Amino acid sequence: MFRKAIAIAKDAKTQIQQGIKDLRPYYEVVQENGTMQRWDLPKPMDEMRKEMEDEIANIDNGLKELEEDVVIYEAKLKEANNPHLNKLMNGNSK
């Protein structure tokens, strides 16, 4: 469960980082009828970039907490020394 959350958060971070690289003051899209539609950012680019960077910082903080939780819970599960849990943790589902 934690590992899936970590993977999702890392993917979101990557997407936001790419969004910062691709950030422009406006975007143009070709419609099906061949006309162009322009979409302007709702805020100035600097403000949008700052918000995106803040979101990356939030993701980094959340990732740090999740990764620390994984270490704690894995250690507790190992301490339990339950054969069924040991099989699951070692990747042996049989």
N, C-alpha and C positions, 0 to 999 in steps of 0.2 A: 504494500500500500504506500509506504513512504517513498520507495524507489520510483513508483509511478508518478507520484506528486513531484519528485525532484526532476524527473525527465520532462514533465509538462512545463515546469517552471523554467528549466533551461531552454526549452524550445521557445517559450514566450519571450525570454530574454533575447535570444537570437533574432527573433522576428522584429522586436523593437529596435535592436541595434541596426538591423537592415533598414528599417523604416527611417531611422535617423540619417543613414547614408543617402537614402532616396528622397529625403524631404525637400520639397520645392514649395514656393508660395502658391502655386496653383497646378492643377492637373487638367489635361484635356483628354477627352474620350471620344472616339468615333462611334456614332450611333449607327444602328442598323440601316437607317435611310441615308447614311453618308455625311450627315451634318456633324459638326463638332460641338460637344458640350464641355463647358469649362466649369471646374469646381475649384473654388478658392478656399484656402485654409480658413477655419473659423477664427484663428488668432495669428499674430505675427509669428514668423518662423522661429525666432529666438525663444519666444515663449513656449511654442510647441516642443522645440528641442529640449528645453529645460524640463518640461513636464515628462517627456519621454526618458530623459536621463534620471529624473527622480524615481520614475517607475522601475528602472533598471536597478537603482540602489535599493528600492524596497524588495525587489525580487532577490537580490544578493543577500540581504538580511534574512529573508525567509528561507533561502537555501541553506544558509549557515545554520539556522536553527533546526531545520529538517535533518540535515546531515549529522548534527550533534545528537538529535533524538534517535536516529538510526543506530548510532554507535551505542547509546545507552540501552536501547531496547534489545539489540542483538546480544549485548553482554548479559542482560538479564535472562534472555531466552537460553543462552548457553549455560548459565548458572543453574537453570532448572534441570538440565541434563535429562530431558525427556526424549526417549528414543524417536518418537514420532516427530517432535519439533526438530530434532537433530537431522532427521532425513530431509525434512522440508528446507531447512537452512543450508544444507549441503547440496541442494538441487536434486536429491533423490526422492522422487514422488511415489516410488513403489513401496 
